[in-house]
Amino acid sequence: MEKTIQTSAFTRAAEIRLSYRNRVNPAERPQVTSSADSYRVLKASWDAGRIEFVEQFKVLLLNRANRVLGIYEVSTGGVAGTVADPKLIFAAALKACASGLILSHNHPSGNLSPSAADLQLTRKIKQGGELLDITVLDHIILTSESYYSLADEGLL
């Protein structure tokens, strides 16, 4: 007797591929040893035409020596905010085999003070990082003229 195989939704699944391509030699990667280093690297990667226009959230992905593996743009929002999904942040960190993260976003208003939402998101991502052995080293709020480091202010 011949068995018929039925195709159902339970037998169909998408293939997932993880890839990370680094085209920068290890010796050429910037090393981050302070919040000022973070700000310089981030500001150089920010679109100058958007820093005072819309809020963006980016993450510096670091190796164990705090060398920059890459910069991942998590989201672009409006004038008053943007959504930073922790799942996307950790997906990028895991793809790059990052050991450390520096969170960052700009405030188009020029106000460098962190909001309650900024602090809550930072705590949430820090807790997630602890589970994955990915250290959240800082959260930088930047403008075209300056920056605010949650780590420097003891808020991390």
C-alpha positions as CSV (number, residue, x, y, z in Angstrom):
1,M,0.0,0.0,0.0
2,E,1.3,3.4,-0.9
3,K,1.4,6.3,1.6
4,T,0.6,9.7,0.4
5,I,2.5,12.6,1.9
6,Q,0.5,15.7,2.4
7,T,2.2,19.1,2.4
8,S,0.9,21.3,5.1
9,A,1.8,24.5,6.8
10,F,3.8,22.4,9.4
11,T,6.2,21.2,6.8
12,R,7.0,24.6,5.2
13,A,9.5,26.9,6.8
14,A,11.8,29.7,5.7
15,E,15.5,29.2,5.5
16,I,17.4,31.5,7.8
17,R,20.9,32.7,6.9
18,L,23.2,34.6,9.1
19,S,26.0,36.6,7.5
20,Y,28.5,39.3,8.5
21,R,31.0,40.7,6.0
22,N,33.8,42.8,7.4
23,R,35.9,44.5,4.7
24,V,38.0,46.4,7.2
25,N,41.4,45.0,8.3
26,P,41.5,44.4,12.1
27,A,44.4,46.9,12.6
28,E,42.3,49.6,10.7
29,R,39.3,49.3,12.9
30,P,38.9,52.3,15.3
31,Q,39.3,51.4,19.0
32,V,36.9,53.0,21.5
33,T,38.4,53.7,24.9
34,S,36.2,56.6,26.0
35,S,32.9,58.3,25.4
36,A,34.8,60.9,23.4
37,D,36.1,58.2,21.0
38,S,32.5,56.8,20.7
39,Y,31.2,60.3,19.8
40,R,33.9,60.8,17.2
41,V,33.2,57.5,15.5
42,L,29.4,58.0,15.6
43,K,29.4,61.6,14.5
44,A,31.6,60.6,11.5
45,S,29.0,58.0,10.5
46,W,25.9,60.2,11.0
47,D,24.3,62.0,8.0
48,A,24.9,65.6,8.9
49,G,21.7,66.6,7.1
50,R,19.7,64.4,9.4
51,I,21.3,64.9,12.9
52,E,19.2,68.0,13.5
53,F,16.2,66.8,11.5
54,V,15.0,63.4,12.6
55,E,15.9,61.0,15.5
56,Q,17.9,58.0,14.6
57,F,19.1,55.1,16.8
58,K,22.5,53.4,16.0
59,V,24.6,50.8,17.7
60,L,28.4,50.5,17.7
61,L,29.3,46.8,17.7
62,L,32.6,46.1,19.4
63,N,35.0,43.1,19.7
64,R,36.7,42.1,23.0
65,A,39.4,44.7,22.3
66,N,36.7,47.4,21.9
67,R,37.5,47.7,18.2
68,V,34.5,48.7,16.1
69,L,33.2,45.7,14.1
70,G,30.5,47.9,12.6
71,I,27.7,50.4,13.1
72,Y,24.2,49.2,12.8
73,E,21.4,51.7,12.1
74,V,18.5,50.3,14.1
75,S,15.8,52.9,13.2
76,T,14.9,56.3,11.9
77,G,11.9,58.1,13.3
78,G,10.4,61.5,13.5
79,V,11.4,64.8,15.1
80,A,10.4,63.6,18.6
81,G,11.5,60.0,18.7
82,T,12.3,56.6,17.1
83,V,11.7,53.0,18.1
84,A,14.7,50.9,19.0
85,D,13.7,47.2,19.0
86,P,16.0,45.2,21.3
87,K,15.5,42.1,19.1
88,L,17.0,43.9,16.1
89,I,19.9,45.2,18.2
90,F,20.8,41.8,19.5
91,A,20.3,40.2,16.0
92,A,23.0,42.5,14.7
93,A,25.2,41.9,17.7
94,L,25.0,38.2,17.4
95,K,25.6,38.2,13.6
96,A,28.8,40.2,14.2
97,C,29.8,38.1,17.2
98,A,30.1,41.4,19.1
99,S,31.3,41.3,22.7
100,G,30.2,44.8,23.5
101,L,27.7,47.4,22.4
102,I,27.5,51.2,22.6
103,L,23.9,52.4,22.1
104,S,23.4,55.8,20.6
105,H,20.7,58.1,19.3
106,N,20.5,61.8,18.4
107,H,18.2,64.5,19.8
108,P,17.3,66.8,17.0
109,S,16.1,69.4,19.5
110,G,19.7,69.8,20.7
111,N,18.7,68.8,24.3
112,L,21.2,66.3,25.6
113,S,19.3,65.2,28.6
114,P,18.1,61.6,28.5
115,S,14.4,61.0,28.8
116,A,12.8,58.4,31.1
117,A,12.2,56.3,27.9
118,D,15.9,56.5,27.1
119,L,16.9,55.3,30.6
120,Q,14.3,52.5,30.5
121,L,15.4,51.2,27.1
122,T,19.1,51.3,28.2
123,R,18.3,49.2,31.3
124,K,16.2,46.7,29.2
125,I,19.0,46.2,26.6
126,K,21.7,46.0,29.4
127,Q,19.7,43.2,31.0
128,G,19.4,41.4,27.7
129,G,23.1,41.8,27.1
130,E,23.9,40.2,30.4
131,L,22.0,37.1,29.4
132,L,24.0,36.9,26.1
133,D,27.4,37.9,27.5
134,I,27.3,41.1,25.4
135,T,28.3,44.1,27.5
136,V,26.4,47.4,27.1
137,L,29.3,49.8,27.6
138,D,27.5,53.1,27.1
139,H,24.5,54.9,25.6
140,I,25.5,58.1,23.9
141,I,23.0,60.9,23.1
142,L,24.5,63.2,20.5
143,T,23.8,66.4,18.7
144,S,25.9,68.1,16.0
145,E,27.8,70.0,18.7
146,S,28.2,67.7,21.7
147,Y,27.2,64.5,23.4
148,Y,25.9,63.0,26.7
149,S,27.3,59.7,28.0
150,L,25.1,57.7,30.4
151,A,28.2,55.8,31.5
152,D,30.1,59.0,32.3
153,E,27.2,60.2,34.3
154,G,26.9,56.9,36.3
155,L,23.5,56.1,34.8
156,L,24.4,52.8,33.1
